[in-house]
Amino acid sequence: MAFISMKNISKTFHGIKALNQVELSLNYGEALCLAGQNGCGKSTLIKILSGVYQPDAHARIQIGAEIYHKLTPEESIRRGIQVIYQDLALFPNLTVAENIAINTYRKFGWVKRQKQREIAQKAIESINAELNLDAILETLPIAQQQLVAICRALAQNAKLLIMDEPTASLTAKEVNDLLDVVLKLKSKGISIIFVSHKLNEVMSVSDSVLVLKDGNMIGKYPIAEMNEKRLGFLMTGLEIENKRLEPVDFSQSPTILEVKNLSLKNQYQNINFSLRQGEIVALTGLLGSGRTELCLSLFGITQPDSGEICVKNQEIHFKTNRDAIANGIAYVSEDRMTTGLIMEESIHNNIISTVFNKITNRFNIINQQKSYTYSDKLIESLKIKVSNSDLPVNTLSGGNAQRVSIAKWLVADPNIIILDAPTIGVDIANKEGIFQIVKSLSQQGISVIFVTDEIEEAYYNSHRILIMKKGTITHELIPTQTTEKQIEEVIYENAQ
């Protein structure tokens, strides 16, 4: 008997079918990869399974021998269904033990400290993890916080663990450690559902993959019959072929940016590189190598201790990001939800937020016609799928929200745009779309620096690759003169 069986699962929002007659079955100890583009219905399906949403009529959900037509969050948790979202929903100011045993150690309103520690330690030992029970959660790296979230689920007798983008913020070693934990959970009969855009990682431990497209179930397939290319086609209906950029001779192009001996204590040191007009440079390396820290200084958010930043052959001292913007530099943050966009504000207002000086009169009143001309043009050129630009950004899929964060800076007409991890949380089709935008910017003469920890992205979408390790640029590689394997070897050489 399957542990969970879901049939006739549909969900309608305002007359639009988010899910249409979807089916899902899951055995004890089975790991399922839930795949599909942003907006395909993955989150809706998970919320029905966790009791957050109620399905349309005629739904049938069987858990063990019991049959339901809908679940409540309390019933879902009672049946062992636990969801670990990207934000982990932990308490940063509490200890590891307190976070793990948060729902299990109270009796008559009193905290039983010894019982709390026993419950937490038992959960930690069950996955052979090493966690200090007394450590304050916010002092731990994200990988250990994720283990705390898993242990908390186990302490609540989890039988199904749903993991939303579990590897998005982890280093390669941390990813491997997490996947080892998943294998341990499977061996104990605990079922797993992954939602991830890093398909190569979750496919390595998944037994099957369920593909959704536009709210419809394409099918459930054994992982042995699947590869990334076929999965990409099932998700999008498109044959996506990776093709390197054609080599370009930039030697005669103007130097737009030059960085000389740039250093910031405990962040990066002796950074030297230049950027030509229209050139696309990928900045890659392991998490923690100093990539984002360098970009923040190039955008004036932090000030280096020493060295020079020259824009169009003129040394510039950025006191704030306003100075960087005034010198034609734009920065698309890796965290679009908190620092890149105002999610509750409209798409239109987000796009025009960088150009108020261009759309206001001398009384600081916005010219509405002019402002909508700016935003409408970017929405069209970046192919942002939206029915009304006055809708809030949080109504968009991850890929479309990322396009808005790019549009917000393109409207300012920059010479240089820095894209920090532009494809995090973005599906395969939207990834391709974002890099098409990058190539278009290059053809318009805009120089691009993009940060990525995915070697494939750097290899196929840049003219030049800079590799950072421990705060320094150690290698400069040309994609047409190297291979993905060689780049990987350089990045992981001597890695701890």
Secondary structure, 3 states (H helix, E strand, C coil): CCCEEEEEEEEEECCEEEEEEEEEEECCCCEEEEECCCCCCHHHHHHHHCCCCCCCCCCEEEECCEEECCCCHHHHHHCCEEEECCCCCCCCCCEHHHHHCCCCCEECCEECHHHHHHHHHHHHHHCCCCCCCCCEHHHCCHHHHHHHHHHHHHHCCCCEEEEECCCCCCCHHHHHHHHHHHHHHHHCCCEEEEECCCHHHHCCCCCEEEEEECCEEEEEEEHHHCCHHHHHHHHHCCCCCCCCCCCCCCCCCCEEEEEEEEEECCCEEEEEEEEECCCEEEEECCCCCCHHHHHHHHCCCCCCCEEEEEECCEECCCCCHHHHHHCCEEEECCCHHHHHCCCCCEHHHHHHCCCHHHHECCCCCECHHHHHHHHHHHHHHCCCCCCCCCCEHHHCCHHHHHHHHHHHHHCCCCCEEEEECCCCCCCHHHHHHHHHHHHHHHHCCCEEEEECCCHHHHHHHCCEEEEEECCEEEEEECHHHCCHHHHHHHHHCCCC
